[in-house]
Amino acid sequence: MENAASDYNQLQWKKLVQQALVEVNPDKLKEKVADAETAIFQRLQALERSYDSSAERNALHDASNTLLTLKREVLKYPDWKAE
């Protein structure tokens, strides 16, 4: 049963990221990005004690970076990198 829940959680964050990637309405995009970021954070917490999840952790990191790019490039959020 734990495997089924894990599979669902993995699919859930991916689905939310995909929804954010295809959203064209800026107001809806803000919402979808926030939902996807929450799902990514929750998934990372769920994987905290898992030792065989490096591939998914990498995918979560990539998805997080993708959402950050959406926020900077599409939503015009400021870039917080030090210059």
N, C-alpha and C positions, 0 to 999 in steps of 0.2 A: 504494500500500500504506500509506503514511503517513496518508492520509486515513481509511482504514478503522480504523487503530489509534486515531486521534484521535477518531473517532466512538464507538468502543468505550469509550475512557476517559471521554468526556463522558457516555455512557449509564451507565457504572459508578458514578460519584459520585452521579448523580441517583437511581439505583436504591437505593443505600445510604442516602441521605437519606430517600427515601420509606419504606424499611423502618423507619427510626428513627421516623418520624412516626406510623406505625400500630401500633407496639409498645406493649403495655399492661403487660407484666411489667417492673417497675423494674430487676431484675437484667439482663435481656436488653436493656433499653433502654440501659443504661450501655455495654454492649458495642457495640450498633449505633451509638450516637452516636460512640463512639471510632473505629469502622471508617469511618463517614461523614466524620469530621473528617480522618482519615488520607488518605482518597481525595481530599478537597477540597484538602488541602495538596499532595499529589502532583500533582494536576491544575494547581494554580497554578504549581508548579515547571515543569511541562511547557509551560505557556503563557508562561513568562518571556520568551522571545525572539520571541513572536508579536505582530505589530502589528495583526492583524485579529480580535482575540478580546475586544473590550471588552464585548460582550453576554454572553459566557460568564463573563467576570470578574465582571460585575455579578451574574449568577445565582449564582456561587460565593459572593460576598459575602453575598447574601441568604440562601443556604442556611446559611452559617456563622452568621449572626445567628439564624436559625430554630433551629439546634441549640443555640445559647447560651440561647435562651429555654426550650427543652425542659429544659436542664440546670438552669436557675434555677427554673422553675415546677413541673416534674414531679419532677425528681430532688432538688430543694431544695438545689442548690449555692449557695454564697454569691455575692452580687452584688459584684463587685470595683470598681464605680464609686466614685470619690471623692465624699464627701458634702460 
